[in-house]
Amino acid sequence: MMGHKTSALALLICSIIQVAAVAAPSTSSLRTVAEQSGNKRTGRYEEVERLCPAFQQQWPQQVRCFEFGRTPEGRPMLALAASADGTLDATAAHRAGRPVVLMQGGIHAGEIDGKDAGFLALRQMLEGSLAKDALKTATLVFVPVFNVDGHERFGRWNRPNQVGPEAMGWRVTSQNLNLNRDYVKAEAPEMQAMLRLLGEWDPILYVDLHVTDGAKFEHDISYSVAPTLAGREPIRQVAVAVRDELMKRATEKGSLPVDFYPSFLKDDDPTSGFAVAVGPKRFSQAYWASRNRLGILVETHSWKDYPTRVRITHHTIISLMEMAARDGRQWLAAAQAADRESAGIGGSTANITYTNTPHVKTIDFRGYEYERVPSAVSGALMTRYNDKRPQIWRIPLRDEVQPAITVSAPRGGYLVPPSHAHMVAEKLTLHGIEFRTVAQAQTGADVEVFRATKAAMDSSTFEGRSNFSVEGDWTREKRDVAAGALFVPIAQARSELAMTLLEPRDPDSLVSWGYFATAFERKEYMEAYVAEAVAEEMLKKDPALRREFERRLDDPKFAADPNARLDFFYRRHSSWDERYNLYPVFRVATTPR
């Protein structure tokens, strides 16, 4: 009888356990294709579309899955917000003074480590098995795949310089745009969606997860943290501390990190060494640093296998979330201090670009034995590595930077005439830069103008645009300004980014990207027979002009060029287009009415 009762009790307990097992949450369904395959494969985008709502269903109080844009091919761009206390929207995070970290994978969709490492790290944080307290004080916004259309251009050998996974997506978008060259010009619909997401959440830390190309060496990850070499001092100090701790944590996990992008100064030649750099704002980390926030470009090394790269990326994500949870409020305070400094730069010297100083130090870099031999295929000198024989390379590192182009920031701001106001307003809005419309016309306003002494268009397009380089400087003039012009004040937190767009010599300015190309095109001409008559008349009436012309004839090149000789007079005639090479944006010292 006792045996029968024991058996019945055992059956009852077993039944209760089975019911509980059905009812209890299970995270096994949240394992990625990568995790299930031992990181041999990565899933298609349908996996992201499945996992994103599944995470929310599993943790409805801690996770929100949402769409923040659509790709040109109509695919949803998905993100997950995660927070232990349910702070899952930007407004609530800002109200609480809560640090936000935004991490993205797949901006180059073949470099997909971030997607698989990110899903694993997020699940472990929510389960409490790793960085268990991080989400209590910081909110994570995770974008598994930024370049969704590129992700679905799926195949083997899409990354010929990369070891695994078995198949992966493509580097660029369906419109053949490289998103990590698009942060300032913001042409891709994907980038416009991302800038709106960044503007809404304003993360203190923006992490862009990549994989390098390049030579074979032992180092397995690089961290390019900005702003460390330049930037407002409060946020720069924080960035240096973040970089140093990240390097220490990675080393403790068994990695061999470097804190610069390991690209040889001379392609395929290890002896040429490396250089640190302040990147142009077209790149993710440099762009976000220009907004007085922390940007990190994470690059695992392409010649490490996929399990190794995912593991290292995963460690990086966990480390950064632990650091953000501990120090995020201090980072926010530093960013706010940098914002206040930025709002006061009017009239001061601003550095637009940087270059390396002559200073070089020799570093021990962990490479492999190699030889430089003539190639029977290409005929060029090539490098052949022996990755079975590690070798310490004693090679140069250019480790300092100095300003290359500097300007004085306008005291008041910029005026954009109505002719170009719509285009510029769209860009300013995407970047969260303050501006307003001028209601009253001004006659003879005291402004600064930029007249190009030289404007050259590149011989080929870059990212679908004809890029310009201009030379010249700002000078004072009186000009009429019509009602409907835009005024962009320099006294704002994003003054540096405003100058990037509107200072014509910045390599990421709207001028450099070709948006003002027509300003540097000649549209009216004087026929040669007219110019001959005009020149004769001008020479008769103006002895000083005659003497200047005769001096110019001492230049054999000028003297032998009929068009240049006639153009000498046309440029001094009242019919000459005074707007030719005039950049149609002005600078002002005071705030217009």
C-alpha positions, 0 to 999 in steps of 0.5 A: 500500500505504501509502495502504491502511495509512493508511486502515485506521489511520484507520478504527481510530482512528475506531472507538476514538473512537466506542467511547470516545464511547459509553462516556464520561460525557456531561452533555448529558442533564442539561440542563434544559428551561429550559436547552434552551429558552433559559430560556423554559420550565421543566420539570414535576416529572417532570424533577426525578424524572429528573435527581435519579437521573441526577446520581447515576448520572453522579457516583456518588461525588460525588452522592446522590439521596434522598427526604426526604418525601411530599406530601399528593398522594403525590409524592416530595420529592427532594434531592441531596447533592453533595460532591467527597470523598463526604461525602454523609450528615449524620453524616459531614459532622458528624463531619468538621466539614464546612460544609453548605449547603442551598439550596431552590427552589420553596417558592412553586412559581411562583417557580421560578428556583432549580430551573433555576439550581440544576441548572445550577450543580450540574452546572458545579460537578461538571464543574469549570467553575465553583466547581471547588473548592467541593465539596472543602470544603463539602457542598451539599444541593439541594432543587430544588422544596420545594412539589411539589404546588404545582409541579404545579398548572401553568399560564400566568398562575399568576404574573400579576406575573411575566415568564416562564417560559411556564408555572409552578406555584402559590404554595401547597400542595395544602392551600392552605398557604403554606410560607413562613409555616409554619416555626414552626407546622409544620402542612404535611406538606412543612414537617415533612419539611423541618424533619426534613431541616434537623435532620438536616443542620444546615446552616450556611447555608440559602438560600431562592430566591424571586421578588418581587412588586411595583413596577417598578424597575431593581434585579434582586435583593434579599438578606435575610440573617439575623441581621444586625439582631439575633441573637447577636453571633458569628453576626451578625458573620458574617451582616453579612460574608456580606451585604456580600460577596454584594452586592459579588459581585452588583454585579461580575456586573452586577446591581443588588442591594439588601440589604433586601426592596423592598416599599413601606411604602404599597402602590403608592406609591414615595414612601413608601419602604422599611424594614429589618425583623427578620422573624418566625420564620414566614419561612425566613431568620428561622427559621434565624437563630433557630437561630444559623445563617445564613439568606438569602432571595434574591428576584429581581425579578419584572419581569425576564425569566426568562433574566435571573432564572435567570442572577442566581440562578445567580451567587448560588448559585455565589458562596455556594458559593465563600464557604462553601468558603472561610469555612464552618469559620469560620461553624461556629465562630461558630455554635457560639459563638452556641449557647453564648451562647444556652444562658446566657440564663436570667434575662436580657432577651430581645427578642421582636419589633422595630420601626423607630426614627424614624431615616430616611435618604434613598437613591438608588433606581433606579426608572423614571419614573412618574405617579400617576393616577386609575384609570378601572377601579378608581377608585383612585389608581394608579401607571403606570410607563414602563420605557423611562425609568429614573429615580433615586428619592430616597426614604426608608429606615427603616434602624434597628430597636429592640426592640418586645416584651421579656421576661425569659427564665425562669431554669430553663425552661418546664413544660407540663402533661400536658393539653397535653404531647402537642401541644407535644412534637410541635412541640418534636421537629420543631424539635429543642428539648430537653425531658424528661418530669417523673416526679414530681408537685409540690404547690404548686410555685413557678412563674410563670403568665401570665394574659391581661388581654386575649385577642382572636381575629382576625376571619378565619383566616390560614393556616387558623388563628384567630390570637390576640393576648394581653396580660398578664404573668408573675406568681408563683403556687403551683400543682400540677404533675402527673407527665407534664408536660414540662420545656423547659430554657432552658439549650440552644442553641435557647433563642430558638426555645423562647421563640418557641413558648412566650412567649405574646406572640410573634407566632409562638407556639403561643398566637398560632397558636391552639393554646391557644385553649380557654384563653381561652374561657369555659366556665361561667356563672352565671344572672342570677337566681342572680347577683342573689341572690349579689350581694345577699349579697356586698354585705351581707357585704363593705362594702369590696366595696360601696364598690368597686362604687359607685365602678365605678357612676361609670363610665356605660358600666359602670352601663348594662351589666347583664351587666357589673354581674353579672359584677363579682360573679361574678368575685369568687365562688368558683364563678368559673373561675380557669383562665379566661385562664390560659395552660397553660404555666408558667415555673420558676426551677429544674430540676424533679425 
